[in-house]
Amino acid sequence: MASMEPSEDDISQVIDFAGLNPVDDRNLVINALRNNNRNVETVVMQYFDNAESFRQKYTSLWNESMFSADRDGAAGTDGVRCMKGELSTPMGRVPSGS
């Protein structure tokens, strides 16, 4: 089974054809190639069809806030809330004022 990882040649071709930055846009190009079966022509055409949409679709940004919020999306900086006024600690639940 062939690897779905794009080759250096595939990456270079997209960067050259589209006039992209070889350092700043490398991950963008790799993501686009992975999602298009390493088809250089398809990736280049998508870029020229709508560069802004292309960047939004294939830019992967890490969002640390996804891991610091509670299940409802509220910022939680003082521990895991169990019940109103309690915190979960390795020693069990304790009142938050303690």
N, C-alpha and C positions, 0 to 999 in steps of 0.2 A: 504494500500500500504506500503510495507516495505521500510525502510529508506536505502538510498544508502551510508550513512556514515558508514565507516568500524568500527567494534567493536574493543575494546582494545585487545581482544583475537586475532582477525585477524591481527592486527598490530604487536603484539608480536610474532605471529607465523612466519610472513615474516622476521622480524628482526632476530629471532633465527635461522631459516632455512638457511638464506642467510649470517649470520654472520655480519650483519650490525650494525652500531653504534646506540643504542637506542635513543640518544639525537640528534646527527647531521643528521641522516638519517630518522627521524620520518616523516617529511613532505613529503619526497620523497616516502616513503612507503604508506602514506595516499593517495597521488595523484595517485599512481599506482593502488591501490585497488579501488579507485573511478572510474578509467577509465577501469577497468576490472570486473565490477559487483561484487566487493568484493570477487573475486575468488583467494584465497591464492595460490593454486597450479599454476595457470596461471602466477601470479606475480613472484613467485619464479623461474619458468621455464624461463620467460623472462630475469630475472636477470642473471641466469647462462648461458643462450644462448649468451648474450653479455652485460656485466656489464657496459661498457662505453656508449653504445647506450641507455641502460636502464636509466642511470643517466641523460643523455642529454634529453631524452624524458620526464622524470617525475620531473626534478628539475625545480622549479619555482623561477626565479630570478626577482626581481623588478628592472626595468630600469627607473630611474627618468628622464633620458634624453628624453624619449618619450614625456614628458609633458612640456619640456622647449624649444623645437624646433618649428620652423614654419612648415607650411604644406609641405615644400620641404625638411625638415630635417636639415636646417641650424640652428645653435644655435642662439637664440634670447634672449638677456639679458636686453634690454633696453625698453621693451614694445612691443605692437603689432603694426607691421608696416602696415600703411594704403596705402600710396603711397611713392615713394622714397623721403626721406627727411621729412616725417611726422610720428608722433607717435599718437596713440589713447590713450586718457586719459579720466577720468570721466568728464572733462570739455569740451571735444571735441577734434578735431584734432589740433595739434600745430606743428610748424616746429621743427625738431629735434635739432637745434642749440639753441633753447630758453631755 
